[in-house]
Amino acid sequence: MTIFAVELSNSGGTKRTSTMGAAVLADYSFTDTVSLAGRVEYISNSGNIADGAANLTGFGAGSHAWSLTVTPTYQSGGFFARAELAYVGASMAADAGIFGRSGLNQSQVRGMLETGFMF
C-alpha cells in the first residue's frame, strides 16, 4: 500500500512524500484453547528532512522501520488471555533515534499482557 501526501513548502512550491508498508501475518492453533500468532511488518517514508518532506510514519522523512511480533493466546469459553512480545527497529535519515528514555535508541522490545471476556 502506498499513501501520498502533498505539503506546501516555505518557497510556495509543493513537495510530494509517500509511505509504503507491508506485513505478513500467521496464526497456528495448537489445541482448541491455545494458539500462536506472529507478524512481520515493514514501513518506509520517502523524502529528505532537509527538503521539508512530510513525516507520514512518525519516524521522520527518509526513515524506515520493521517489527517482529509473537502473540501466544489462551481462550476457554468467553475468557481469553494473551501476551504480545515485539521487537521494533527503526532507521532515521538523520541517524537519530526515537526509542528509550533519551529518545536516541533505534530499537525497542515491547511487551503486553491482556485478559478479558468475550460475549
N, CA, C and O atoms as CSV, one atom per row, in Angstrom:
chain,resi,resn,atom,element,x,y,z
A,1,MET,N,N,0.843,-1.167,0.000
A,1,MET,CA,C,0.000,0.000,0.000
A,1,MET,C,C,0.892,1.235,0.000
A,1,MET,O,O,1.871,1.295,0.743
A,2,THR,N,N,0.565,2.195,-0.810
A,2,THR,CA,C,1.303,3.448,-0.846
A,2,THR,C,C,0.342,4.599,-0.608
A,2,THR,O,O,-0.742,4.648,-1.191
A,3,ILE,N,N,0.745,5.520,0.248
A,3,ILE,CA,C,-0.067,6.691,0.564
A,3,ILE,C,C,0.734,7.918,0.178
A,3,ILE,O,O,1.923,8.007,0.481
A,4,PHE,N,N,0.091,8.863,-0.488
A,4,PHE,CA,C,0.766,10.096,-0.874
A,4,PHE,C,C,0.206,11.274,-0.100
A,4,PHE,O,O,-0.989,11.324,0.193
A,5,ALA,N,N,1.065,12.214,0.229
A,5,ALA,CA,C,0.635,13.463,0.855
A,5,ALA,C,C,1.350,14.595,0.149
A,5,ALA,O,O,2.509,14.460,-0.244
A,6,VAL,N,N,0.673,15.689,-0.009
A,6,VAL,CA,C,1.276,16.864,-0.620
A,6,VAL,C,C,1.337,17.949,0.436
A,6,VAL,O,O,0.351,18.213,1.125
A,7,GLU,N,N,2.488,18.575,0.560
A,7,GLU,CA,C,2.688,19.595,1.584
A,7,GLU,C,C,3.281,20.837,0.932
A,7,GLU,O,O,4.172,20.728,0.088
A,8,LEU,N,N,2.796,22.015,1.314
A,8,LEU,CA,C,3.346,23.262,0.790
A,8,LEU,C,C,4.665,23.562,1.466
A,8,LEU,O,O,4.787,23.413,2.681
A,9,SER,N,N,5.643,23.977,0.707
A,9,SER,CA,C,6.934,24.336,1.281
A,9,SER,C,C,6.980,25.844,1.536
A,9,SER,O,O,6.094,26.580,1.100
A,10,ASN,N,N,8.005,26.293,2.238
A,10,ASN,CA,C,8.160,27.713,2.543
A,10,ASN,C,C,8.311,28.566,1.288
A,10,ASN,O,O,7.979,29.751,1.299
A,11,SER,N,N,8.813,27.965,0.199
A,11,SER,CA,C,9.015,28.724,-1.027
A,11,SER,C,C,7.753,28.795,-1.878
A,11,SER,O,O,7.766,29.383,-2.959
A,12,GLY,N,N,6.662,28.197,-1.397
A,12,GLY,CA,C,5.402,28.254,-2.122
A,12,GLY,C,C,5.194,27.086,-3.065
A,12,GLY,O,O,4.106,26.960,-3.627
A,13,GLY,N,N,6.171,26.232,-3.267
A,13,GLY,CA,C,6.030,25.061,-4.123
A,13,GLY,C,C,5.401,23.913,-3.354
A,13,GLY,O,O,4.978,24.077,-2.210
A,14,THR,N,N,5.342,22.763,-3.982
A,14,THR,CA,C,4.808,21.585,-3.296
A,14,THR,C,C,5.865,20.498,-3.256
A,14,THR,O,O,6.743,20.442,-4.117
A,15,LYS,N,N,5.780,19.645,-2.266
A,15,LYS,CA,C,6.698,18.522,-2.091
A,15,LYS,C,C,5.864,17.267,-1.922
A,15,LYS,O,O,5.016,17.209,-1.032
A,16,ARG,N,N,6.085,16.260,-2.758
A,16,ARG,CA,C,5.345,15.009,-2.657
A,16,ARG,C,C,6.133,14.044,-1.778
A,16,ARG,O,O,7.332,13.844,-1.974
A,17,THR,N,N,5.452,13.458,-0.818
A,17,THR,CA,C,6.047,12.494,0.100
A,17,THR,C,C,5.180,11.247,0.093
A,17,THR,O,O,3.958,11.348,-0.013
A,18,SER,N,N,5.784,10.082,0.203
A,18,SER,CA,C,4.999,8.849,0.211
A,18,SER,C,C,5.489,7.920,1.306
A,18,SER,O,O,6.606,8.047,1.808
A,19,THR,N,N,4.629,6.991,1.658
A,19,THR,CA,C,4.989,5.942,2.602
A,19,THR,C,C,4.544,4.607,2.022
A,19,THR,O,O,3.524,4.524,1.337
A,20,MET,N,N,5.317,3.565,2.301
A,20,MET,CA,C,4.996,2.240,1.822
A,20,MET,C,C,5.164,1.273,2.985
A,20,MET,O,O,6.130,1.354,3.744
A,21,GLY,N,N,4.217,0.364,3.113
A,21,GLY,CA,C,4.310,-0.620,4.179
A,21,GLY,C,C,3.824,-1.979,3.718
A,21,GLY,O,O,3.050,-2.084,2.767
A,22,ALA,N,N,4.280,-3.011,4.394
A,22,ALA,CA,C,3.862,-4.369,4.091
A,22,ALA,C,C,3.901,-5.186,5.372
A,22,ALA,O,O,4.688,-4.903,6.275
A,23,ALA,N,N,3.050,-6.196,5.446
A,23,ALA,CA,C,3.016,-7.060,6.625
A,23,ALA,C,C,2.666,-8.485,6.211
A,23,ALA,O,O,1.920,-8.699,5.256
A,24,VAL,N,N,3.212,-9.454,6.937
A,24,VAL,CA,C,2.863,-10.859,6.772
A,24,VAL,C,C,2.407,-11.347,8.136
A,24,VAL,O,O,3.132,-11.222,9.123
A,25,LEU,N,N,1.198,-11.905,8.188
A,25,LEU,CA,C,0.623,-12.397,9.436
A,25,LEU,C,C,0.387,-13.898,9.334
A,25,LEU,O,O,0.045,-14.411,8.269
A,26,ALA,N,N,0.573,-14.602,10.456
A,26,ALA,CA,C,0.337,-16.041,10.504
A,26,ALA,C,C,-0.246,-16.408,11.862
A,26,ALA,O,O,0.010,-15.735,12.860
A,27,ASP,N,N,-1.033,-17.485,11.891
A,27,ASP,CA,C,-1.652,-17.950,13.129
A,27,ASP,C,C,-1.702,-19.474,13.091
A,27,ASP,O,O,-2.051,-20.064,12.068
A,28,TYR,N,N,-1.352,-20.107,14.206
A,28,TYR,CA,C,-1.393,-21.564,14.294
A,28,TYR,C,C,-2.068,-21.950,15.597
A,28,TYR,O,O,-1.691,-21.457,16.660
A,29,SER,N,N,-3.070,-22.832,15.527
A,29,SER,CA,C,-3.760,-23.325,16.718
A,29,SER,C,C,-3.177,-24.676,17.109
A,29,SER,O,O,-3.254,-25.637,16.343
A,30,PHE,N,N,-2.591,-24.747,18.304
A,30,PHE,CA,C,-2.051,-26.000,18.821
A,30,PHE,C,C,-3.173,-26.904,19.311
A,30,PHE,O,O,-3.170,-28.111,19.068
A,31,THR,N,N,-4.136,-26.298,20.009
A,31,THR,CA,C,-5.328,-27.002,20.506
A,31,THR,C,C,-6.513,-26.066,20.317
A,31,THR,O,O,-6.374,-24.993,19.729
A,32,ASP,N,N,-7.674,-26.470,20.813
A,32,ASP,CA,C,-8.856,-25.597,20.748
A,32,ASP,C,C,-8.711,-24.375,21.653
A,32,ASP,O,O,-9.438,-23.396,21.484
A,33,THR,N,N,-7.784,-24.418,22.610
A,33,THR,CA,C,-7.649,-23.305,23.562
A,33,THR,C,C,-6.341,-22.528,23.446
A,33,THR,O,O,-6.245,-21.416,23.965
A,34,VAL,N,N,-5.332,-23.087,22.778
A,34,VAL,CA,C,-4.018,-22.443,22.723
A,34,VAL,C,C,-3.613,-22.196,21.267
A,34,VAL,O,O,-3.659,-23.104,20.437
A,35,SER,N,N,-3.218,-20.957,20.972
A,35,SER,CA,C,-2.765,-20.620,19.625
A,35,SER,C,C,-1.573,-19.673,19.704
A,35,SER,O,O,-1.288,-19.091,20.751
A,36,LEU,N,N,-0.888,-19.535,18.579
A,36,LEU,CA,C,0.254,-18.637,18.487
A,36,LEU,C,C,0.149,-17.865,17.180
A,36,LEU,O,O,0.062,-18.458,16.104
A,37,ALA,N,N,0.158,-16.552,17.279
A,37,ALA,CA,C,0.123,-15.694,16.100
A,37,ALA,C,C,1.451,-14.965,15.983
A,37,ALA,O,O,2.150,-14.767,16.977
A,38,GLY,N,N,1.790,-14.574,14.787
A,38,GLY,CA,C,3.013,-13.814,14.565
A,38,GLY,C,C,2.856,-12.899,13.371
A,38,GLY,O,O,2.025,-13.142,12.497
A,39,ARG,N,N,3.650,-11.852,13.335
A,39,ARG,CA,C,3.636,-10.956,12.183
A,39,ARG,C,C,4.997,-10.282,12.024
A,39,ARG,O,O,5.724,-10.055,12.991
A,40,VAL,N,N,5.308,-9.976,10.779
A,40,VAL,CA,C,6.496,-9.220,10.409
A,40,VAL,C,C,5.990,-8.021,9.622
A,40,VAL,O,O,5.189,-8.179,8.701
A,41,GLU,N,N,6.449,-6.819,9.975
A,41,GLU,CA,C,5.982,-5.605,9.312
A,41,GLU,C,C,7.167,-4.743,8.886
A,41,GLU,O,O,8.227,-4.763,9.512
A,42,TYR,N,N,6.963,-3.987,7.810
A,42,TYR,CA,C,7.966,-3.044,7.321
A,42,TYR,C,C,7.246,-1.783,6.857
A,42,TYR,O,O,6.185,-1.871,6.240
A,43,ILE,N,N,7.808,-0.616,7.145
A,43,ILE,CA,C,7.241,0.643,6.678
A,43,ILE,C,C,8.377,1.609,6.355
A,43,ILE,O,O,9.399,1.635,7.042
A,44,SER,N,N,8.187,2.398,5.308
A,44,SER,CA,C,9.203,3.389,4.941
A,44,SER,C,C,8.533,4.706,4.579
A,44,SER,O,O,7.375,4.737,4.161
A,45,ASN,N,N,9.265,5.774,4.742
A,45,ASN,CA,C,8.811,7.139,4.459
A,45,ASN,C,C,9.812,7.759,3.489
A,45,ASN,O,O,10.999,7.846,3.804
A,46,SER,N,N,9.354,8.187,2.322
A,46,SER,CA,C,10.268,8.788,1.343
A,46,SER,C,C,10.613,10.214,1.750
A,46,SER,O,O,10.108,10.731,2.747
A,47,GLY,N,N,11.463,10.828,0.977
A,47,GLY,CA,C,11.792,12.229,1.210
A,47,GLY,C,C,13.064,12.410,1.999
A,47,GLY,O,O,13.778,11.461,2.320
A,48,ASN,N,N,13.317,13.664,2.297
A,48,ASN,CA,C,14.530,14.064,2.967
A,48,ASN,C,C,14.195,15.152,3.975
A,48,ASN,O,O,13.419,16.058,3.670
A,49,ILE,N,N,14.760,15.076,5.156
A,49,ILE,CA,C,14.499,16.076,6.188
A,49,ILE,C,C,14.876,17.470,5.701
A,49,ILE,O,O,14.177,18.443,5.983
A,50,ALA,N,N,15.980,17.562,4.974
A,50,ALA,CA,C,16.492,18.865,4.531
A,50,ALA,C,C,15.571,19.554,3.531
A,50,ALA,O,O,15.542,20.783,3.479
A,51,ASP,N,N,14.804,18.782,2.722
A,51,ASP,CA,C,13.949,19.430,1.731
A,51,ASP,C,C,12.506,19.603,2.199
A,51,ASP,O,O,11.636,19.950,1.399
A,52,GLY,N,N,12.242,19.366,3.483
A,52,GLY,CA,C,10.921,19.626,4.046
A,52,GLY,C,C,9.876,18.568,3.765
A,52,GLY,O,O,8.687,18.884,3.785
A,53,ALA,N,N,10.257,17.331,3.505
A,53,ALA,CA,C,9.303,16.258,3.253
A,53,ALA,C,C,8.465,16.000,4.504
A,53,ALA,O,O,8.940,16.166,5.627
A,54,ALA,N,N,7.233,15.600,4.297
A,54,ALA,CA,C,6.311,15.344,5.410
A,54,ALA,C,C,6.703,14.078,6.163
A,54,ALA,O,O,7.264,13.147,5.584
A,55,ASN,N,N,6.403,14.053,7.457
A,55,ASN,CA,C,6.633,12.887,8.305
A,55,ASN,C,C,5.335,12.100,8.364
A,55,ASN,O,O,4.451,12.441,9.150
A,56,LEU,N,N,5.193,11.062,7.560
A,56,LEU,CA,C,3.961,10.282,7.496
A,56,LEU,C,C,3.972,9.060,8.406
A,56,LEU,O,O,2.914,8.485,8.664
A,57,THR,N,N,5.127,8.651,8.894
A,57,THR,CA,C,5.222,7.415,9.667
A,57,THR,C,C,5.467,7.628,11.150
A,57,THR,O,O,5.308,6.689,11.931
A,58,GLY,N,N,5.842,8.812,11.560
A,58,GLY,CA,C,6.210,9.050,12.948
A,58,GLY,C,C,7.697,8.858,13.198
A,58,GLY,O,O,8.202,9.224,14.259
A,59,PHE,N,N,8.407,8.280,12.214
A,59,PHE,CA,C,9.849,8.083,12.333
A,59,PHE,C,C,10.631,9.154,11.581
A,59,PHE,O,O,11.854,9.219,11.704
A,60,GLY,N,N,9.958,9.983,10.814
A,60,GLY,CA,C,10.608,11.066,10.092
A,60,GLY,C,C,10.800,10.778,8.617
A,60,GLY,O,O,10.784,9.625,8.186
A,61,ALA,N,N,10.982,11.845,7.847
A,61,ALA,CA,C,11.206,11.725,6.407
A,61,ALA,C,C,12.493,10.947,6.150
A,61,ALA,O,O,13.489,11.128,6.850
A,62,GLY,N,N,12.462,10.078,5.135
A,62,GLY,CA,C,13.632,9.292,4.779
A,62,GLY,C,C,13.913,8.135,5.715
A,62,GLY,O,O,15.008,7.573,5.672
A,63,SER,N,N,12.978,7.764,6.548
A,63,SER,CA,C,13.200,6.700,7.536
A,63,SER,C,C,12.528,5.400,7.103
A,63,SER,O,O,11.720,5.376,6.174
A,64,HIS,N,N,12.882,4.330,7.795
A,64,HIS,CA,C,12.179,3.062,7.629
A,64,HIS,C,C,12.243,2.301,8.952
A,64,HIS,O,O,13.138,2.516,9.769
A,65,ALA,N,N,11.275,1.410,9.141
A,65,ALA,CA,C,11.209,0.627,10.383
A,65,ALA,C,C,10.642,-0.754,10.071
A,65,ALA,O,O,9.944,-0.944,9.076
A,66,TRP,N,N,10.953,-1.706,10.933
A,66,TRP,CA,C,10.409,-3.048,10.808
A,66,TRP,C,C,10.126,-3.588,12.202
A,66,TRP,O,O,10.704,-3.126,13.186
A,67,SER,N,N,9.234,-4.569,12.280
A,67,SER,CA,C,8.926,-5.178,13.572
A,67,SER,C,C,8.659,-6.668,13.395
A,67,SER,O,O,8.246,-7.130,12.332
A,68,LEU,N,N,8.906,-7.391,14.461
A,68,LEU,CA,C,8.633,-8.822,14.550
A,68,LEU,C,C,7.847,-9.027,15.837
A,68,LEU,O,O,8.312,-8.648,16.913
A,69,THR,N,N,6.655,-9.624,15.739
A,69,THR,CA,C,5.761,-9.762,16.891
A,69,THR,C,C,5.276,-11.195,17.011
A,69,THR,O,O,4.925,-11.816,16.008
A,70,VAL,N,N,5.253,-11.731,18.239
A,70,VAL,CA,C,4.637,-13.029,18.523
A,70,VAL,C,C,3.576,-12.828,19.600
A,70,VAL,O,O,3.765,-12.061,20.545
A,71,THR,N,N,2.450,-13.536,19.438
A,71,THR,CA,C,1.323,-13.383,20.349
A,71,THR,C,C,0.737,-14.748,20.701
A,71,THR,O,O,-0.113,-15.253,19.967
A,72,PRO,N,N,1.176,-15.363,21.819
A,72,PRO,CA,C,0.525,-16.588,22.274
A,72,PRO,C,C,-0.811,-16.235,22.946
A,72,PRO,O,O,-0.912,-15.243,23.667
A,73,THR,N,N,-1.832,-17.066,22.696
A,73,THR,CA,C,-3.182,-16.799,23.221
A,73,THR,C,C,-3.783,-18.052,23.824
A,73,THR,O,O,-3.643,-19.149,23.282
A,74,TYR,N,N,-4.458,-17.878,24.960
A,74,TYR,CA,C,-5.250,-18.938,25.594
A,74,TYR,C,C,-6.695,-18.469,25.597
A,74,TYR,O,O,-6.979,-17.338,25.990
A,75,GLN,N,N,-7.621,-19.337,25.157
A,75,GLN,CA,C,-9.041,-18.986,25.166
A,75,GLN,C,C,-9.861,-20.196,25.567
A,75,GLN,O,O,-9.719,-21.279,25.000
A,76,SER,N,N,-10.720,-19.996,26.552
A,76,SER,CA,C,-11.615,-21.051,27.009
A,76,SER,C,C,-12.989,-20.433,27.239
A,76,SER,O,O,-13.161,-19.593,28.122
A,77,GLY,N,N,-13.960,-20.853,26.441
A,77,GLY,CA,C,-15.274,-20.225,26.519
A,77,GLY,C,C,-15.146,-18.752,26.152
A,77,GLY,O,O,-14.590,-18.413,25.107
A,78,GLY,N,N,-15.658,-17.886,27.007
A,78,GLY,CA,C,-15.565,-16.452,26.745
A,78,GLY,C,C,-14.304,-15.813,27.299
A,78,GLY,O,O,-14.014,-14.660,26.980
A,79,PHE,N,N,-13.543,-16.534,28.125
A,79,PHE,CA,C,-12.334,-15.966,28.727
A,79,PHE,C,C,-11.144,-16.091,27.765
A,79,PHE,O,O,-10.983,-17.109,27.092
A,80,PHE,N,N,-10.333,-15.063,27.713
A,80,PHE,CA,C,-9.098,-15.146,26.932
A,80,PHE,C,C,-7.969,-14.452,27.683
A,80,PHE,O,O,-8.193,-13.540,28.479
A,81,ALA,N,N,-6.759,-14.904,27.409
A,81,ALA,CA,C,-5.545,-14.272,27.934
A,81,ALA,C,C,-4.497,-14.351,26.833
A,81,ALA,O,O,-4.308,-15.401,26.220
A,82,ARG,N,N,-3.831,-13.256,26.592
A,82,ARG,CA,C,-2.784,-13.271,25.571
A,82,ARG,C,C,-1.644,-12.353,25.972
A,82,ARG,O,O,-1.820,-11.363,26.681
A,83,ALA,N,N,-0.487,-12.720,25.494
A,83,ALA,CA,C,0.716,-11.913,25.689
A,83,ALA,C,C,1.187,-11.480,24.310
A,83,ALA,O,O,0.940,-12.161,23.314
A,84,GLU,N,N,1.855,-10.359,24.263
A,84,GLU,CA,C,2.432,-9.906,23.000
A,84,GLU,C,C,3.855,-9.458,23.265
A,84,GLU,O,O,4.110,-8.673,24.178
A,85,LEU,N,N,4.774,-9.957,22.467
A,85,LEU,CA,C,6.171,-9.578,22.568
A,85,LEU,C,C,6.622,-9.137,21.185
A,85,LEU,O,O,6.478,-9.879,20.213
A,86,ALA,N,N,7.173,-7.918,21.095
A,86,ALA,CA,C,7.559,-7.366,19.801
A,86,ALA,C,C,8.943,-6.738,19.875
A,86,ALA,O,O,9.345,-6.188,20.900
A,87,TYR,N,N,9.655,-6.834,18.769
A,87,TYR,CA,C,10.916,-6.131,18.588
A,87,TYR,C,C,10.713,-5.156,17.441
A,87,TYR,O,O,10.262,-5.546,16.364
A,88,VAL,N,N,11.042,-3.890,17.664
A,88,VAL,CA,C,10.899,-2.855,16.642
A,88,VAL,C,C,12.260,-2.226,16.396
A,88,VAL,O,O,12.950,-1.840,17.339
A,89,GLY,N,N,12.643,-2.123,15.142
A,89,GLY,CA,C,13.887,-1.459,14.764
A,89,GLY,C,C,13.584,-0.351,13.774
A,89,GLY,O,O,12.794,-0.549,12.851
A,90,ALA,N,N,14.192,0.803,13.946
A,90,ALA,CA,C,13.959,1.939,13.057
A,90,ALA,C,C,15.284,2.544,12.636
A,90,ALA,O,O,16.259,2.537,13.388
A,91,SER,N,N,15.301,3.065,11.425
A,91,SER,CA,C,16.485,3.750,10.925
A,91,SER,C,C,16.046,5.113,10.413
A,91,SER,O,O,15.219,5.208,9.506
A,92,MET,N,N,16.598,6.157,10.993
A,92,MET,CA,C,16.240,7.511,10.622
A,92,MET,C,C,17.305,8.103,9.705
A,92,MET,O,O,18.490,7.790,9.817
A,93,ALA,N,N,16.858,8.955,8.805
A,93,ALA,CA,C,17.784,9.574,7.848
A,93,ALA,C,C,18.838,10.420,8.554
A,93,ALA,O,O,19.973,10.513,8.086
A,94,ALA,N,N,18.476,11.033,9.670
A,94,ALA,CA,C,19.416,11.892,10.404
A,94,ALA,C,C,20.287,11.086,11.360
A,94,ALA,O,O,21.026,11.659,12.160
A,95,ASP,N,N,20.201,9.726,11.281
A,95,ASP,CA,C,20.956,8.835,12.157
A,95,ASP,C,C,20.660,9.121,13.629
A,95,ASP,O,O,21.538,9.008,14.485
A,96,ALA,N,N,19.428,9.489,13.903
A,96,ALA,CA,C,18.985,9.743,15.268
A,96,ALA,C,C,18.181,8.542,15.749
A,96,ALA,O,O,18.090,7.538,15.042
A,97,GLY,N,N,17.609,8.629,16.920
A,97,GLY,CA,C,16.781,7.557,17.450
A,97,GLY,C,C,15.404,8.066,17.771
A,97,GLY,O,O,15.097,9.245,17.593
A,98,ILE,N,N,14.569,7.150,18.254
A,98,ILE,CA,C,13.210,7.535,18.622
A,98,ILE,C,C,12.763,6.843,19.905
A,98,ILE,O,O,11.791,7.275,20.525
A,99,PHE,N,N,13.451,5.780,20.318
A,99,PHE,CA,C,13.021,4.993,21.464
A,99,PHE,C,C,13.883,5.268,22.690
A,99,PHE,O,O,14.929,5.910,22.598
A,100,GLY,N,N,13.434,4.777,23.827
A,100,GLY,CA,C,14.199,4.890,25.065
A,100,GLY,C,C,13.948,6.199,25.796
A,100,GLY,O,O,13.332,7.119,25.257
A,101,ARG,N,N,14.427,6.268,27.014
A,101,ARG,CA,C,14.239,7.472,27.828
A,101,ARG,C,C,14.866,8.703,27.203
A,101,ARG,O,O,14.324,9.804,27.300
A,102,SER,N,N,16.015,8.513,26.557
A,102,SER,CA,C,16.700,9.651,25.937
A,102,SER,C,C,16.184,9.934,24.530
A,102,SER,O,O,16.482,10.983,23.959
A,103,GLY,N,N,15.404,8.994,23.962
A,103,GLY,CA,C,14.921,9.157,22.598
A,103,GLY,C,C,15.990,8.935,21.554
A,103,GLY,O,O,15.822,9.349,20.407
A,104,LEU,N,N,17.092,8.288,21.923
A,104,LEU,CA,C,18.207,8.095,20.999
A,104,LEU,C,C,18.379,6.656,20.535
A,104,LEU,O,O,19.205,6.390,19.662
A,105,ASN,N,N,17.621,5.726,21.095
A,105,ASN,CA,C,17.742,4.319,20.692
A,105,ASN,C,C,17.032,4.081,19.367
A,105,ASN,O,O,15.998,4.691,19.094
A,106,GLN,N,N,17.582,3.197,18.547
A,106,GLN,CA,C,16.965,2.869,17.266
A,106,GLN,C,C,16.202,1.548,17.293
A,106,GLN,O,O,15.716,1.094,16.257
A,107,SER,N,N,16.092,0.931,18.463
A,107,SER,CA,C,15.315,-0.297,18.573
A,107,SER,C,C,14.670,-0.358,19.957
A,107,SER,O,O,15.071,0.335,20.891
A,108,GLN,N,N,13.655,-1.217,20.047
A,108,GLN,CA,C,12.931,-1.344,21.312
A,108,GLN,C,C,12.242,-2.704,21.360
A,108,GLN,O,O,11.749,-3.197,20.345
A,109,VAL,N,N,12.214,-3.303,22.547
A,109,VAL,CA,C,11.427,-4.506,22.797
A,109,VAL,C,C,10.189,-4.065,23.560
A,109,VAL,O,O,10.282,-3.325,24.539
A,110,ARG,N,N,9.038,-4.523,23.108
A,110,ARG,CA,C,7.772,-4.146,23.744
A,110,ARG,C,C,7.055,-5.407,24.198
A,110,ARG,O,O,7.115,-6.441,23.532
A,111,GLY,N,N,6.380,-5.316,25.330
A,111,GLY,CA,C,5.601,-6.433,25.839
A,111,GLY,C,C,4.257,-5.967,26.356
A,111,GLY,O,O,4.112,-4.825,26.791
A,112,MET,N,N,3.270,-6.857,26.309
A,112,MET,CA,C,1.930,-6.519,26.744
A,112,MET,C,C,1.221,-7.794,27.182
A,112,MET,O,O,1.394,-8.849,26.570
A,113,LEU,N,N,0.429,-7.696,28.235
A,113,LEU,CA,C,-0.439,-8.781,28.685
A,113,LEU,C,C,-1.874,-8.283,28.653
A,113,LEU,O,O,-2.149,-7.141,29.021
A,114,GLU,N,N,-2.792,-9.143,28.211
A,114,GLU,CA,C,-4.188,-8.748,28.100
A,114,GLU,C,C,-5.077,-9.922,28.466
A,114,GLU,O,O,-4.843,-11.043,28.013
A,115,THR,N,N,-6.087,-9.680,29.277
A,115,THR,CA,C,-7.085,-10.681,29.603
A,115,THR,C,C,-8.464,-10.046,29.521
A,115,THR,O,O,-8.608,-8.825,29.583
A,116,GLY,N,N,-9.463,-10.885,29.383
A,116,GLY,CA,C,-10.824,-10.362,29.319
A,116,GLY,C,C,-11.819,-11.442,28.999
A,116,GLY,O,O,-11.490,-12.626,28.928
A,117,PHE,N,N,-13.056,-11.003,28.805
A,117,PHE,CA,C,-14.140,-11.906,28.450
A,117,PHE,C,C,-14.791,-11.419,27.160
A,117,PHE,O,O,-15.058,-10.230,26.986
A,118,MET,N,N,-15.037,-12.357,26.272
A,118,MET,CA,C,-15.767,-12.047,25.028
A,118,MET,C,C,-17.178,-12.576,25.187
A,118,MET,O,O,-17.386,-13.709,25.622
A,119,PHE,N,N,-18.129,-11.757,24.835
A,119,PHE,CA,C,-19.538,-12.207,24.880
A,119,PHE,C,C,-20.335,-11.554,23.804
A,119,PHE,O,O,-21.534,-11.806,23.684
